[in-house]
Amino acid sequence: MKDPLVISTAQFENRSGDKNYNLSVIETLSKKAAQEGSDAIAFHECSVTAYTFARHLSREQLLEVSEIIPEGPSTSRLIEISKRNNIIILAGLFEKDKYDNLFKAYVCVDGSGLRAKFRKLHPFINPHLTPGDKYCVFELEGWKCGILVCYDNNVIENVRATRFLGAEIIFMPHVTMCTPSTRPGAGFVNPDLWKNRDRDPTSLRLEFDGMKGRDWLMKWLPARSYDNAIYTVFSNPIGMDDDQLKNGCSMIIDPFGDILAECRTLGDDFVSAKLTREKLTQAGGYRYINARRPDLYRDIIGRDHISEQKVVWLDTKE
């Protein structure tokens, strides 16, 4: 068991449907992280394929961009990159199975092959995607790890369930923030600010860090770590994802809810943090879990429910 375990989380501007380019960036950042001593590096949701462009794809087009896992070329290349640089890699892509069912997948690979695969439980970027039907917990250098993709983490039961299955670290790849919603302060960020970031980084940073972006994230993400006494590894793209601007902020949060490392550059980057086991039991969430009274709420939390209103997914996520 590695203690401390060094984990990196990355951000980069992906290109829609350009797997070769996106994989080349993944390789560059993975190599740098390995050279700096990282054991593993995590990338954002659909980092291999890009994400937002998929809302326009027909079923046939989505099948074309999707791959069988692990036999597909992108997973094979991720394994090659991992082996060449001696670093574990986590990345996302669209998956199809042998029956042409379509999923939003996230994989963990090392130089010997596929370590874990997770299918997003709450996909909505394209109506042809099938929701995943199981949680994922696996071992990474002696640590128990889980994966939940983007909106999965907003449904708090998913995080608690993954924690109860043994996860000490949960990888949380996203493509989020800077989109409209009913939340006050939400909205798109003008792409012109990204184009002008070298001359005027201040105006862009104000948008990225305000309620359209980071301020919203800070309302809930640290609480997932704090309440569950886990490390969370958040990954998010930066720059243009199709026609939407994303703000990065990839970060690693400890079981106390404190940010250990965060990407703050306006470009492709990664940060790393040392994860130590003692925090898992020192944090308040560890005591809260042991103090639970499941007899009081087992039948409430576990019962079936009918939503009061039909949920209609737009080109937003929150």
MIVEX-773214 format. One line per field, with one value per residue (C-alpha): x, y, z; residue in one letter; residue number from 1. Coordinates in Angstrom, 1 decimal. Example, Ala and Ser with C-alpha at 12.3 -4.5 7.8 and 13.67 -1.06 7.14 Angstrom:
# MIVEX-773214
u <- 12.3,13.7;
v <- -4.5,-1.1;
w <- 7.8,7.1;
residuo <- a,s;
num <- 1,2;
//
This chain:
# MIVEX-773214
u <- 0.0,1.3,1.0,1.2,-0.3,0.4,-2.6,-2.8,-5.9,-5.8,-7.6,-7.3,-9.1,-10.4,-11.4,-14.8,-14.5,-10.7,-9.6,-6.0,-5.5,-7.2,-5.1,-1.9,-2.7,-3.5,-0.1,1.8,0.2,0.5,4.2,4.8,2.9,4.9,8.1,7.0,6.3,2.6,1.1,-2.0,-3.6,-7.3,-8.9,-12.4,-15.6,-15.3,-11.8,-10.9,-13.9,-15.0,-18.5,-20.9,-20.8,-22.6,-25.9,-26.2,-25.4,-27.8,-27.7,-25.7,-23.2,-22.9,-22.2,-19.5,-17.7,-18.2,-15.9,-16.0,-14.1,-11.4,-10.8,-11.3,-8.3,-8.7,-8.5,-5.6,-3.8,-4.4,-2.9,0.1,0.6,0.3,2.9,5.3,5.2,4.6,1.5,-2.1,-4.6,-8.3,-10.1,-13.6,-15.2,-18.4,-18.8,-20.9,-21.4,-21.8,-25.6,-24.9,-26.2,-24.5,-23.0,-21.0,-17.9,-14.9,-12.0,-8.9,-6.0,-2.4,0.3,-1.1,-4.6,-8.0,-8.4,-11.9,-14.8,-17.8,-20.9,-22.5,-25.7,-27.4,-26.4,-28.4,-26.3,-27.9,-31.2,-29.6,-27.4,-28.2,-27.8,-25.3,-26.8,-24.0,-21.4,-17.7,-15.1,-11.7,-8.2,-5.4,-2.1,-3.8,-6.4,-10.1,-11.4,-14.7,-15.9,-18.9,-19.3,-20.6,-24.3,-24.0,-22.3,-25.2,-27.4,-25.9,-27.0,-24.6,-21.6,-22.7,-23.4,-19.9,-18.4,-20.3,-18.9,-15.5,-14.3,-11.7,-11.1,-13.8,-12.8,-15.4,-14.8,-17.0,-17.8,-19.6,-20.1,-20.7,-24.1,-27.6,-29.9,-32.6,-29.8,-29.3,-26.1,-25.8,-25.2,-22.8,-19.4,-18.7,-16.2,-14.6,-13.2,-11.4,-10.0,-8.8,-7.4,-3.8,-4.5,-7.3,-7.2,-8.9,-12.3,-12.2,-11.2,-14.0,-16.5,-14.8,-14.6,-18.0,-21.4,-21.3,-18.4,-16.2,-18.5,-21.2,-18.9,-17.8,-21.4,-21.4,-18.2,-16.2,-19.2,-19.0,-15.5,-16.4,-19.6,-18.2,-14.6,-13.2,-10.7,-12.4,-10.6,-12.5,-11.5,-13.0,-12.1,-11.0,-11.6,-14.1,-16.1,-18.0,-19.7,-19.6,-16.7,-15.6,-13.6,-11.4,-10.8,-9.7,-8.9,-8.2,-10.1,-9.2,-11.6,-11.7,-13.2,-10.0,-8.6,-5.1,-4.4,-6.2,-5.5,-5.5,-3.9,-5.9,-4.8,-3.8,-2.4,-2.5,-1.9,-0.9,-1.4,-0.2,-3.0,-2.4,-4.5,-4.7,-7.1,-9.7,-10.3,-9.4,-12.0,-15.4,-17.3,-15.8,-17.5,-20.7,-20.9,-20.3,-23.0,-25.7,-29.1,-30.2,-33.2,-34.8,-34.5,-33.8,-37.4,-37.5,-34.3,-34.7,-38.3,-39.4,-40.6,-42.5,-41.2,-43.6,-42.8,-41.2,-37.5,-36.7,-32.9,-31.8,-28.3,-27.5,-26.3,-26.7;
v <- 0.0,3.4,6.0,8.8,8.2,11.0,11.8,14.4,15.9,17.7,20.3,20.9,22.3,19.3,19.2,17.9,14.3,14.6,11.6,11.7,15.3,14.8,11.6,13.5,16.1,13.3,11.7,15.0,15.8,12.2,12.1,15.4,14.1,10.9,12.8,14.8,11.6,11.1,7.6,8.4,11.2,11.9,13.6,15.0,13.4,12.4,13.8,11.4,12.4,15.8,16.2,19.0,18.4,15.0,16.8,17.2,13.6,11.1,7.6,6.5,9.3,8.5,4.9,6.0,8.0,5.4,2.4,-1.1,-1.1,-2.3,-3.6,-0.2,1.9,4.7,2.4,0.5,3.8,4.9,1.6,2.2,5.8,4.4,1.7,4.0,6.6,4.3,6.1,5.1,7.0,7.8,9.2,9.3,8.4,7.2,3.4,1.0,-2.7,-5.6,-4.9,-1.2,0.1,3.4,4.6,7.5,5.6,6.4,4.1,3.5,1.8,0.9,-0.6,-4.1,-3.2,-2.1,-1.7,-0.4,0.9,2.9,3.9,7.2,6.7,9.9,10.7,13.3,15.0,12.7,10.8,7.7,7.1,4.3,4.9,2.8,0.4,-0.3,1.4,0.9,0.4,-0.8,-0.9,1.5,1.0,-0.4,2.3,1.7,4.0,4.8,6.7,8.9,11.1,14.7,14.7,11.4,13.5,15.9,13.0,12.7,9.1,8.0,9.4,7.8,4.5,4.5,5.4,2.5,0.1,1.0,3.9,6.1,8.2,9.1,10.3,12.9,13.7,16.6,18.9,21.5,25.2,28.2,27.1,28.5,27.0,28.1,28.9,32.6,33.8,30.9,31.5,31.2,32.9,35.0,33.1,36.4,36.5,33.3,34.6,37.7,35.9,36.9,40.6,40.6,37.6,39.6,39.8,36.1,35.1,37.2,35.2,31.8,32.3,33.9,32.3,31.1,28.9,28.2,29.9,27.5,24.5,25.5,25.3,21.5,19.8,20.1,18.8,15.5,15.0,16.4,14.4,11.1,11.4,10.8,12.3,13.7,14.1,16.6,17.0,19.5,20.9,24.5,26.5,25.8,22.6,22.9,26.3,26.4,27.8,25.8,27.1,24.2,24.4,20.8,20.1,17.6,17.8,16.0,14.4,17.6,19.4,21.4,21.9,20.3,21.4,23.3,24.2,28.0,28.6,29.7,26.7,23.1,22.1,19.6,19.7,17.0,16.2,13.7,11.6,10.2,7.6,9.1,11.8,9.2,8.5,11.9,13.7,14.5,12.5,9.3,10.0,11.0,7.7,5.7,7.7,7.0,5.6,3.7,2.3,5.7,6.3,3.0,2.7,6.4,6.6,3.3,3.5,4.1,7.5,9.3,12.7,15.5,16.9,15.5,16.3,17.8,17.9,21.0,21.9,22.5,20.5,21.4;
w <- 0.0,-1.0,1.8,0.8,-2.6,-5.1,-7.4,-10.2,-11.7,-15.1,-17.1,-20.8,-23.8,-25.8,-29.4,-30.4,-31.8,-32.3,-30.4,-31.7,-30.5,-27.1,-26.5,-27.4,-24.7,-22.3,-23.1,-22.6,-19.3,-18.1,-18.9,-17.0,-14.0,-14.0,-14.2,-11.1,-9.2,-9.5,-9.2,-11.2,-13.2,-13.8,-16.7,-17.3,-18.4,-22.1,-22.2,-25.1,-27.3,-25.9,-24.6,-25.5,-29.3,-28.6,-28.0,-31.7,-32.8,-34.1,-32.9,-35.9,-35.4,-31.7,-32.5,-34.9,-32.2,-29.5,-28.9,-27.4,-24.1,-23.6,-27.1,-28.8,-30.0,-27.5,-24.5,-26.1,-26.6,-23.0,-21.8,-24.0,-22.6,-19.1,-19.7,-21.5,-18.7,-15.7,-14.5,-13.9,-16.1,-15.7,-18.7,-20.3,-23.6,-25.2,-25.1,-27.2,-26.3,-28.7,-28.9,-29.8,-26.5,-25.8,-22.6,-21.1,-19.8,-17.6,-17.4,-15.2,-16.9,-16.1,-18.3,-18.0,-19.1,-17.8,-14.1,-13.9,-16.0,-14.9,-16.8,-15.9,-13.9,-15.0,-18.6,-20.5,-23.1,-25.8,-25.6,-27.1,-24.1,-21.6,-17.9,-16.0,-13.5,-10.9,-8.8,-9.2,-6.5,-7.3,-5.8,-6.7,-5.0,-2.0,-1.8,-2.4,-5.2,-6.7,-9.8,-10.2,-13.3,-13.2,-12.3,-10.5,-7.7,-7.4,-6.3,-2.9,-2.4,-5.1,-3.2,0.1,-1.5,-3.1,0.2,1.9,-0.7,0.6,-1.4,0.2,-2.9,-5.4,-8.8,-10.0,-13.7,-14.9,-17.8,-15.8,-14.8,-17.0,-18.2,-17.6,-15.0,-12.5,-10.0,-9.4,-11.0,-13.5,-17.2,-20.1,-20.2,-23.3,-25.5,-26.5,-23.0,-23.6,-26.9,-25.1,-22.0,-22.6,-22.8,-20.2,-17.8,-15.0,-16.7,-17.6,-14.1,-12.5,-14.6,-14.0,-10.2,-9.7,-9.4,-13.0,-12.0,-9.0,-6.4,-7.3,-7.1,-3.6,-2.4,-2.6,-3.7,-0.5,1.4,-0.5,1.0,4.4,5.0,3.8,5.0,1.6,-0.9,-4.0,-7.2,-9.4,-13.1,-15.5,-18.9,-19.6,-22.7,-25.4,-25.4,-28.7,-28.3,-24.5,-22.4,-19.4,-16.5,-15.3,-11.6,-11.4,-7.8,-5.1,-1.8,1.4,4.0,6.0,2.9,2.4,-1.1,-1.3,-4.9,-7.7,-11.3,-11.5,-14.8,-17.9,-20.0,-20.1,-16.8,-13.9,-10.1,-7.7,-4.1,-1.5,0.0,3.5,5.2,8.7,7.4,6.5,10.2,11.7,9.7,11.2,8.5,9.8,13.2,11.6,9.6,12.8,14.5,12.0,13.0,9.9,11.9,11.7,8.0,6.2,4.9,4.0,2.0,0.3,-0.8,-4.4,-5.3,-8.0,-9.1,-8.6,-12.0,-15.1,-15.5,-18.9,-19.6,-21.5,-22.6,-19.0,-16.0,-12.3;
residuo <- m,k,d,p,l,v,i,s,t,a,q,f,e,n,r,s,g,d,k,n,y,n,l,s,v,i,e,t,l,s,k,k,a,a,q,e,g,s,d,a,i,a,f,h,e,c,s,v,t,a,y,t,f,a,r,h,l,s,r,e,q,l,l,e,v,s,e,i,i,p,e,g,p,s,t,s,r,l,i,e,i,s,k,r,n,n,i,i,i,l,a,g,l,f,e,k,d,k,y,d,n,l,f,k,a,y,v,c,v,d,g,s,g,l,r,a,k,f,r,k,l,h,p,f,i,n,p,h,l,t,p,g,d,k,y,c,v,f,e,l,e,g,w,k,c,g,i,l,v,c,y,d,n,n,v,i,e,n,v,r,a,t,r,f,l,g,a,e,i,i,f,m,p,h,v,t,m,c,t,p,s,t,r,p,g,a,g,f,v,n,p,d,l,w,k,n,r,d,r,d,p,t,s,l,r,l,e,f,d,g,m,k,g,r,d,w,l,m,k,w,l,p,a,r,s,y,d,n,a,i,y,t,v,f,s,n,p,i,g,m,d,d,d,q,l,k,n,g,c,s,m,i,i,d,p,f,g,d,i,l,a,e,c,r,t,l,g,d,d,f,v,s,a,k,l,t,r,e,k,l,t,q,a,g,g,y,r,y,i,n,a,r,r,p,d,l,y,r,d,i,i,g,r,d,h,i,s,e,q,k,v,v,w,l,d,t,k,e;
num <- 1,2,3,4,5,6,7,8,9,10,11,12,13,14,15,16,17,18,19,20,21,22,23,24,25,26,27,28,29,30,31,32,33,34,35,36,37,38,39,40,41,42,43,44,45,46,47,48,49,50,51,52,53,54,55,56,57,58,59,60,61,62,63,64,65,66,67,68,69,70,71,72,73,74,75,76,77,78,79,80,81,82,83,84,85,86,87,88,89,90,91,92,93,94,95,96,97,98,99,100,101,102,103,104,105,106,107,108,109,110,111,112,113,114,115,116,117,118,119,120,121,122,123,124,125,126,127,128,129,130,131,132,133,134,135,136,137,138,139,140,141,142,143,144,145,146,147,148,149,150,151,152,153,154,155,156,157,158,159,160,161,162,163,164,165,166,167,168,169,170,171,172,173,174,175,176,177,178,179,180,181,182,183,184,185,186,187,188,189,190,191,192,193,194,195,196,197,198,199,200,201,202,203,204,205,206,207,208,209,210,211,212,213,214,215,216,217,218,219,220,221,222,223,224,225,226,227,228,229,230,231,232,233,234,235,236,237,238,239,240,241,242,243,244,245,246,247,248,249,250,251,252,253,254,255,256,257,258,259,260,261,262,263,264,265,266,267,268,269,270,271,272,273,274,275,276,277,278,279,280,281,282,283,284,285,286,287,288,289,290,291,292,293,294,295,296,297,298,299,300,301,302,303,304,305,306,307,308,309,310,311,312,313,314,315,316,317,318;
//
